[in-house]
Amino acid sequence: MSKRVIVIGAGFAGLSAATSLADKGFDVTILEKNSQAGGRARMFEQDGFRFDMGPSWYWMPDVFETYFGRFGKKTSDYYNLVRLDPSYTVVFGANDAVDLPAGVENIQAVFEQMEPGASRRLLEFLEQAAYKYDVGINQFVWKPSRRVSEFMSLKLLQDVMRLDVFQSFSSHVRKYFTNERLLQLMEFPILFLGATPANTPAMYSLMNYAEITMGTWYPMGGMHEIVKAMVKLAEEKGVKILLNHPVKQISVTNGIANKVETYQGTFEADVVVAGADYQHVDSKLLTPGYQNYDDRYWKSRVMAPSSLLFYLGVDRRVPRLQHHNLFFDEDFGLHAHEIYEKPQWPTKPLFYVSAPSKTDPGVAPAGMENLFILIPVAPDLNDPEETREYYYNLVMDRLEAYVGETIRDHVVFKRSYAHSNFIADYNAFRGNAYGLANTLRQTAILKPGLKSKRVNNLFYTGQLTVPGPGVPPSLISGLVVAEEVTKEFGQRA
Ligand SMILES: Cc1cc2nc3c(=O)[nH]c(=O)nc-3n(C[C@H](O)[C@H](O)[C@H](O)COP(=O)(O)OP(=O)(O)OC[C@H]3O[C@@H](n4cnc5c(N)ncnc54)[C@H](O)[C@@H]3O)c2cc1C
């Protein structure tokens, strides 16, 4: 008889772990709290608009191909990818914006205009970043990071030195470029990792490599198409997905998790894989004595920012916007200070506007625009309606000044989303949006571990454990944990 695995949570990591385990012969059931799979990448439809609720940037297409390829499939079996050109626009002021085109040569031309010699230095930068991408994405992120010895081979140790883990991204990039705007462009992908460039290891220039050489993509229909594809594949492999099944407890007897309890019933398990937020599972679903970490540990973690989001349906097109628009028209230093050093609602935040209807007519009624606005903010803030409204008007003033027309008067649908929604919907620790920041002290074996220290058959996956936040790392996290479960609990290798 197949061993029974209960996976908690149908986010990217839970779906990935479940599919891989079912493929290896386990009998897998996912228990998902919400009425829809996808976790932070859920979607909703309203008045003819289709909104992706979380991720909007499709980077590292190779990782998605690797994922589906594991099961003999291709992304094109499920969804249609288009490459965006320009990849994105950076707004420096109402009359001042730079489009980042697709293709290295085109980007070189933009760089050269901003700083003489920068096109050649970009190639030098990409050469070292290519090595980091190769070692980082093809080797390091696949390590379960359970033991230091995993990293002890001479080759990997040499690689660690070449990866620049002990140098900050901020000082690394300044060896190549001096123009402030150019530096901002290069530092932007690092913000995805949830820490400032000064606190992020230079190893993550692999993000620039991915973005510049592999491009920015979009799955037609929206990012949730990835979730739909993963659900379909999971079900093809025999995974049972039970929606509206919030887990309330993991029952442990003599160090073995043998039952998972929901409000709808109890599920017996030989192995449990927790894909819900790590801190929630560790602190709330286990009885004291079986927890990996105490409150002090969790309080001392550096979280990636949370977000204040707005989903807007606009009853006309907004010509000046591109698909991805980054508003870098205020001081990043002050905003970062108000996220990390002195957490508070930001004085003059940077923000991001996505308009997927620029690429995809299916996500808005004809002649209308689908807008998603994201303001990165510190975790753990109160988010009352008045505060949300204040920021809505603050970013709208800047957005309207940039596009040169009123948008507010044409908003026919509006929904906001912030900390309290992340907590209510995902049991998110401190209302986090993207998990833990990728600082040096929260990398690899220094992250919350993927296996419980006290419950022998309990594993963790997802953005709070290895390898980290983001859609590609969450997919990898699920595959890595499935390998570890298989090593210890058998079924087909
Ligand atoms: C606003 C936003 C924008 C983002 N933008 C990008 C982007 O552009 N590109 C990118 O690559 N990444 C992006 N990310 C990050 C990316 O979305 C996440 O890293 C990834 O989705 C995390 O997946 P996960 O499976 O670890 O967690 P989740 O998606 O949170 O999945 C966990 C699941 O567990 C469920 N759950 C929680 N508690 C319980 C319980 N008690 N019982 C049962 N189920 C439970 C939740 O409902 C959820 O479905 C973004 C994230 C956010 C929030």
The ligand as an SDF file (V2000), in Angstrom:
LIG
                    3D

 53 58  0  0  0  0  0  0  0  0999 V2000
    1.7000   40.8230   -3.7450 C   0  0  0  0  0  0  0  0  0  0  0  0
    2.7350   39.8120   -4.1170 C   0  0  0  0  0  0  0  0  0  0  0  0
    3.4530   39.9680   -5.2720 C   0  0  0  0  0  0  0  0  0  0  0  0
    4.4120   39.0230   -5.6320 C   0  0  0  0  0  0  0  0  0  0  0  0
    5.0680   39.1680   -6.8170 N   0  0  0  0  0  0  0  0  0  0  0  0
    5.8700   38.1800   -7.2600 C   0  0  0  0  0  0  0  0  0  0  0  0
    6.3450   38.1900   -8.6010 C   0  0  0  0  0  0  0  0  0  0  0  0
    6.0160   39.0980   -9.3640 O   0  0  0  0  0  0  0  0  0  0  0  0
    7.1370   37.1510   -9.0160 N   0  0  0  0  0  0  0  0  0  0  0  0
    7.4760   36.1270   -8.1780 C   0  0  0  0  0  0  0  0  0  0  0  0
    8.1950   35.2020   -8.5960 O   0  0  0  0  0  0  0  0  0  0  0  0
    7.0110   36.0740   -6.9000 N   0  0  0  0  0  0  0  0  0  0  0  0
    6.2020   37.0620   -6.4380 C   0  0  0  0  0  0  0  0  0  0  0  0
    5.6630   37.0020   -5.1780 N   0  0  0  0  0  0  0  0  0  0  0  0
    6.0810   35.9260   -4.2860 C   0  0  0  0  0  0  0  0  0  0  0  0
    5.3600   34.6230   -4.5760 C   0  0  0  0  0  0  0  0  0  0  0  0
    4.0180   34.8590   -4.8800 O   0  0  0  0  0  0  0  0  0  0  0  0
    5.4600   33.7190   -3.3560 C   0  0  0  0  0  0  0  0  0  0  0  0
    6.8230   33.5640   -2.9830 O   0  0  0  0  0  0  0  0  0  0  0  0
    4.8680   32.3350   -3.5920 C   0  0  0  0  0  0  0  0  0  0  0  0
    3.5880   32.4440   -4.1700 O   0  0  0  0  0  0  0  0  0  0  0  0
    4.8130   31.5980   -2.2600 C   0  0  0  0  0  0  0  0  0  0  0  0
    4.2800   30.3280   -2.4610 O   0  0  0  0  0  0  0  0  0  0  0  0
    4.1190   29.3350   -1.2390 P   0  0  0  0  0  0  0  0  0  0  0  0
    3.5920   28.0750   -1.7960 O   0  0  0  0  0  0  0  0  0  0  0  0
    5.3740   29.2730   -0.4510 O   0  0  0  0  0  0  0  0  0  0  0  0
    3.0690   30.0310   -0.2330 O   0  0  0  0  0  0  0  0  0  0  0  0
    1.5370   30.4270   -0.4000 P   0  0  0  0  0  0  0  0  0  0  0  0
    1.2460   30.8780   -1.7560 O   0  0  0  0  0  0  0  0  0  0  0  0
    1.1990   31.3660    0.6880 O   0  0  0  0  0  0  0  0  0  0  0  0
    0.7610   29.0560   -0.1510 O   0  0  0  0  0  0  0  0  0  0  0  0
    0.4790   28.5870    1.1530 C   0  0  0  0  0  0  0  0  0  0  0  0
   -0.9060   27.9990    1.1530 C   0  0  0  0  0  0  0  0  0  0  0  0
   -1.1780   27.4710    2.4570 O   0  0  0  0  0  0  0  0  0  0  0  0
   -2.5310   27.7460    2.7800 C   0  0  0  0  0  0  0  0  0  0  0  0
   -2.7360   27.6660    4.2230 N   0  0  0  0  0  0  0  0  0  0  0  0
   -2.3340   28.5480    5.1780 C   0  0  0  0  0  0  0  0  0  0  0  0
   -2.7210   28.1030    6.3990 N   0  0  0  0  0  0  0  0  0  0  0  0
   -3.3540   26.9410    6.2120 C   0  0  0  0  0  0  0  0  0  0  0  0
   -3.9790   26.0100    7.0820 C   0  0  0  0  0  0  0  0  0  0  0  0
   -4.0030   26.1660    8.4170 N   0  0  0  0  0  0  0  0  0  0  0  0
   -4.5740   24.9060    6.5500 N   0  0  0  0  0  0  0  0  0  0  0  0
   -4.5730   24.6910    5.1940 C   0  0  0  0  0  0  0  0  0  0  0  0
   -3.9950   25.5480    4.3200 N   0  0  0  0  0  0  0  0  0  0  0  0
   -3.3770   26.6550    4.8310 C   0  0  0  0  0  0  0  0  0  0  0  0
   -2.7710   29.1140    2.1990 C   0  0  0  0  0  0  0  0  0  0  0  0
   -4.1430   29.3780    2.0270 O   0  0  0  0  0  0  0  0  0  0  0  0
   -2.0050   29.0240    0.8760 C   0  0  0  0  0  0  0  0  0  0  0  0
   -2.8440   28.5440   -0.1560 O   0  0  0  0  0  0  0  0  0  0  0  0
    4.6780   37.9180   -4.7950 C   0  0  0  0  0  0  0  0  0  0  0  0
    3.9560   37.7550   -3.6120 C   0  0  0  0  0  0  0  0  0  0  0  0
    2.9760   38.6870   -3.2820 C   0  0  0  0  0  0  0  0  0  0  0  0
    2.1770   38.4780   -2.0290 C   0  0  0  0  0  0  0  0  0  0  0  0
  1  2  1  0
  2  3  1  0
  2 52  2  0
  3  4  2  0
  4  5  1  0
  4 50  1  0
  5  6  2  0
  6  7  1  0
  6 13  1  0
  7  8  2  0
  7  9  1  0
  9 10  1  0
 10 11  2  0
 10 12  1  0
 12 13  2  0
 13 14  1  0
 14 15  1  0
 14 50  1  0
 15 16  1  0
 16 17  1  0
 16 18  1  0
 18 19  1  0
 18 20  1  0
 20 21  1  0
 20 22  1  0
 22 23  1  0
 23 24  1  0
 24 25  2  0
 24 26  1  0
 24 27  1  0
 27 28  1  0
 28 29  2  0
 28 30  1  0
 28 31  1  0
 31 32  1  0
 32 33  1  0
 33 34  1  0
 33 48  1  0
 34 35  1  0
 35 36  1  0
 35 46  1  0
 36 37  1  0
 36 45  1  0
 37 38  2  0
 38 39  1  0
 39 40  1  0
 39 45  2  0
 40 41  1  0
 40 42  2  0
 42 43  1  0
 43 44  2  0
 44 45  1  0
 46 47  1  0
 46 48  1  0
 48 49  1  0
 50 51  2  0
 51 52  1  0
 52 53  1  0
M  END
$$$$
